[in-house]
């Protein structure tokens, strides 16, 4: 058995801590973008949904006013259930016309 003293300058130790730093950064990015759920359901804010669908927030307002898009109003905040949005997009999907 080799009785070699391992110091912080050892390349294997440097490599280990470098990998640990990358893993930590990746986890921070992952969890910062994670959306909290309520009973397993995710929700979008007005701003998030407009970015996701690439439409203006005023278009979302028009869709709400016309009853075309389901939403929840909680206090002064508008929330959209992710499953409702997915269903709406699936129902609106049209096959390519041949």
C-alpha positions in Angstrom: 0.0 0.0 0.0 1.3 3.4 -0.9 1.5 5.8 2.0 1.5 9.0 -0.2 0.2 12.2 1.4 -2.6 13.7 -0.6 -2.6 17.5 -0.5 -5.0 20.1 -2.1 -2.4 20.6 -4.9 -2.8 16.9 -5.9 -4.3 16.8 -9.5 -6.8 14.1 -8.5 -8.0 16.3 -5.7 -8.2 19.3 -7.9 -10.1 17.3 -10.5 -12.5 16.0 -7.9 -13.3 19.5 -6.6 -13.7 20.9 -10.1 -16.2 18.2 -10.9 -18.0 18.9 -7.6 -18.2 22.6 -8.5 -19.6 21.8 -12.0 -22.2 19.5 -10.4 -23.2 22.1 -7.9 -23.6 24.8 -10.6 -25.7 22.4 -12.7 -28.0 21.6 -9.8 -28.4 25.3 -9.0 -29.5 26.0 -12.6 -31.8 23.1 -12.6 -33.5 24.0 -9.4 -33.7 27.7 -10.2 -35.8 26.9 -13.3 -38.0 24.4 -11.6 -41.5 25.4 -11.1 -43.3 24.6 -7.8 -46.4 22.4 -8.1 -49.7 22.2 -6.3 -51.0 18.6 -6.1 -48.6 17.7 -9.0 -49.9 20.5 -11.2 -47.7 23.3 -12.6 -48.9 26.8 -13.3 -47.7 29.6 -15.6 -47.8 33.3 -14.9 -49.0 35.6 -17.6 -45.4 36.6 -18.4 -44.2 33.0 -18.5 -47.0 31.8 -20.8 -46.7 34.7 -23.2 -42.9 33.9 -23.6 -43.6 30.2 -23.9 -46.3 30.7 -26.6 -44.4 33.6 -28.2 -47.5 35.9 -28.0 -48.0 39.2 -26.3 -49.5 39.6 -22.9 -52.3 41.6 -24.4 -53.1 38.7 -26.7 -53.5 36.5 -23.6 -55.8 39.1 -22.2 -57.9 39.0 -25.4 -58.0 35.2 -25.2 -59.2 35.4 -21.6 -61.8 38.0 -22.4 -63.1 35.8 -25.3 -63.2 32.7 -23.1 -60.7 31.0 -25.4 -58.1 30.2 -22.7 -58.7 28.9 -19.2 -57.2 30.7 -16.3 -57.3 31.2 -12.5 -57.4 34.6 -10.9 -55.9 34.6 -7.5 -56.0 38.0 -5.9 -54.6 40.2 -8.7 -52.5 37.5 -10.2 -53.5 35.4 -13.3 -52.3 31.8 -13.4 -52.7 29.2 -16.2 -52.7 25.5 -15.4 -50.0 23.8 -17.5 -52.3 20.8 -18.2 -55.0 23.2 -19.5 -52.5 24.9 -21.9 -51.2 21.5 -23.1 -54.8 20.3 -23.8 -55.6 23.5 -25.6 -52.6 23.2 -27.8 -53.3 19.5 -28.6 -57.0 20.3 -29.4 -55.9 23.1 -31.7 -53.4 20.9 -33.6 -54.1 20.5 -37.3 -52.5 17.9 -39.5 -50.7 19.0 -42.6 -53.1 19.5 -45.5 -52.2 17.4 -48.5 
